[in-house]
Amino acid sequence: MSRYLWIPLVLVLMIPVFVVNLSHHTVAGSQANGVLVTGIQSLDSILIAASGKPVLMNFWATWCGPCVREMPLLEQLAVETGDDAVFIAVDLGDPDLETLELFRENNPVGITVVWLSTQEAGLVAQRYDLADALPMTLILDGQGEETARAIGARSAQWFAAAVSGASGEEVEQVEEAIDIHIYVVGLADDEAVIALLAEAVSIAGDEGFDFLDPSVYEDSVAMAEAYLPTSGWPYAQLCIGGACNRPVGTPEELRAAFESMR
């Protein structure tokens, strides 16, 4: 039986944002990649260039299924709003640029993507007081002040309303019951996997996890559909509602990830 947490889904803050100067490019329908830049300076340049316009910053990673699944919604909204708003997908979770580039070859991302190194990702997370879960979306108004944020995947309607309301109008804080789900990936006879499974049951209950064995074809297909990493196992990935933590390798790390998202 799956357990659940009560967590705030939409928070309202007003935070000044450091701003900088670069053009941004949107490609409709994920048929081609938008611009890819790297580093905090590039991110700040985009924010400066966006002065006077609403900005949607979506923090994501290639291993985050909810992140990847909501990306087409952002791309479509970016096309619909045209030059009236700026959309940025900030990759906080992939430690090497090659992983992102390979992902984009097979899964084009039509809005501007900013890749940050692990150190830079930490600095940006501190700057915006980001939760240790992805995806996370921040909405900034034309003065660079935050008008809304969301932890976890959102609907097209939420994104559209948040961007439209970025003139400074407040968005109500909403609380909902959120299911906990854990993916455990590895070989069935691996002692590390057995330990991860025991911790997964302790956290999420008997029905709150999926065990996937990469050596089993059906499981490898399920991993691909969930955008789970195909290497680095054994690991466990904790998801609460539409937000996921990065994969971890030990029961202690899994427990810590759970505690950080409570």
Long-range contacts (C-beta under 8 A, 24 or more apart in sequence): 1-205, 1-206, 1-207, 1-208, 2-179, 2-180, 2-181, 2-204, 2-205, 2-207, 2-208, 3-179, 3-180, 3-203, 3-204, 3-205, 3-208, 4-177, 4-178, 4-179, 4-180, 5-177, 5-178, 5-180, 5-240, 5-261, 5-262, 6-175, 6-176, 6-177, 6-178, 7-151, 7-175, 7-178, 7-240, 7-241, 7-261, 7-262, 8-151, 8-173, 8-174, 8-175, 9-150, 9-151, 9-152, 9-174, 9-175, 9-176, 9-178, 9-241, 10-148, 10-149, 10-150, 10-171, 10-172, 10-173, 10-174, 11-148, 11-149, 11-150, 11-151, 11-173, 12-147, 12-148, 12-149, 12-170, 12-171, 12-172, 12-173, 13-129, 13-146, 13-149, 14-145, 14-146, 14-147, 15-128, 15-129, 15-145, 15-146, 16-144, 16-145, 17-47, 17-140, 17-144, 17-145, 17-146, 18-44, 18-47, 18-127, 18-144, 19-44, 19-47, 19-48, 19-50, 19-51, 19-144, 20-44, 20-45, 20-46, 20-47, 20-48, 20-49, 21-45, 21-48, 21-49, 22-46, 22-48, 22-49, 23-49, 24-49, 24-50, 24-86, 24-87, 24-88, 24-111, 24-112, 25-112, 26-75, 26-78, 26-79, 26-87, 26-110, 26-111, 26-112, 27-75, 27-108, 27-110, 27-111, 28-75, 28-76, 28-79, 28-110, 29-72, 29-75, 29-76, 29-79, 29-110, 30-71, 30-72, 30-75, 30-107, 30-108, 30-109, 30-110, 31-108, 31-110, 32-108, 32-110, 33-104, 33-108, 33-109, 33-110, 33-113, 34-109, 34-110, 34-111, 34-112, 34-113, 35-112, 35-113, 36-100, 36-101, 36-104, 36-112, 36-113, 36-114, 36-115, 37-112, 37-113, 37-114, 37-115, 38-97, 38-114, 38-115, 38-116, 38-117, 39-114, 39-115, 39-116, 39-117, 39-120, 40-116, 40-120, 40-123, 40-124, 42-114, 43-88, 43-90, 43-114, 43-116, 43-124, 46-86, 46-88, 46-112, 46-114, 47-140, 47-144, 49-86, 50-86, 50-140, 51-142, 51-144, 52-142, 53-83, 53-84, 53-85, 53-86, 53-142, 54-84, 54-85, 54-86, 54-139, 54-140, 54-141, 54-142, 54-163, 54-166, 54-167, 55-85, 55-86, 55-87, 55-88, 55-139, 55-140, 55-144, 55-166, 56-85, 56-86, 56-87, 56-88, 56-137, 56-138, 56-139, 56-159, 56-162, 56-163, 57-88, 57-90, 57-137, 57-138, 57-139, 57-140, 58-87, 58-88, 58-89, 58-90, 58-135, 58-136, 58-137, 59-90, 59-92, 59-130, 59-134, 59-135, 59-136, 59-137, 59-138, 60-89, 60-90, 60-91, 60-92, 60-93, 60-134, 60-135, 61-91, 61-92, 61-93, 61-94, 61-134, 61-246, 62-91, 62-93, 62-94, 62-99, 62-100, 62-103, 62-227, 63-93, 63-94, 63-227, 63-228, 63-229, 63-237, 63-246, 63-247, 64-93, 64-134, 64-135, 64-227, 64-244, 65-226, 65-227, 65-228, 65-239, 65-244, 66-134, 66-135, 66-152, 66-153, 66-239, 66-242, 66-243, 66-244, 67-134, 67-135, 67-153, 67-227, 67-244, 68-107, 68-227, 69-153, 69-227, 70-135, 70-153, 70-154, 70-242, 71-109, 71-111, 73-154, 73-155, 73-156, 73-159, 74-111, 74-159, 75-109, 75-110, 75-111, 76-156, 77-156, 77-159, 77-160, 77-163, 78-110, 78-111, 79-110, 80-160, 81-163, 85-163, 85-166, 86-112, 87-111, 87-112, 88-112, 88-113, 88-114, 89-113, 89-114, 90-114, 90-116, 90-124, 91-115, 91-116, 92-116, 92-121, 92-124, 92-125, 92-130, 92-134, 93-121, 93-134, 93-246, 131-243, 131-261, 132-245, 132-257, 132-260, 132-261, 133-240, 133-243, 133-244, 133-245, 133-260, 133-261, 134-243, 134-244, 134-245, 134-246, 135-242, 135-243, 136-243, 137-162, 139-163, 139-165, 139-166, 140-166, 141-166, 141-167, 141-168, 142-166, 142-167, 147-171, 151-243, 152-178, 152-240, 152-241, 152-242, 152-243, 153-242, 153-243, 154-242, 176-241, 178-240, 178-241, 179-208, 179-240, 179-241, 180-204, 180-208, 180-238, 180-239, 180-240, 180-258, 181-208, 181-209, 181-210, 181-238, 181-239, 181-240, 182-208, 182-209, 182-210, 182-236, 182-237, 182-238, 182-239, 182-254, 183-209, 183-210, 183-212, 183-226, 183-228, 183-236, 183-237, 183-239, 184-209, 184-210, 184-211, 184-212, 184-234, 184-235, 184-236, 185-211, 185-212, 185-213, 185-214, 185-223, 185-228, 185-229, 185-233, 185-234, 185-235, 185-236, 185-237, 185-247, 186-213, 186-214, 186-233, 186-234, 186-235, 187-213, 187-214, 187-215, 187-233, 187-234, 188-213, 190-234, 192-234, 192-249, 192-250, 193-234, 195-250, 195-251, 196-234, 196-235, 196-236, 196-250, 196-251, 196-254, 198-251, 199-236, 199-251, 199-254, 199-255, 200-236, 200-254, 203-238, 203-254, 203-255, 203-258
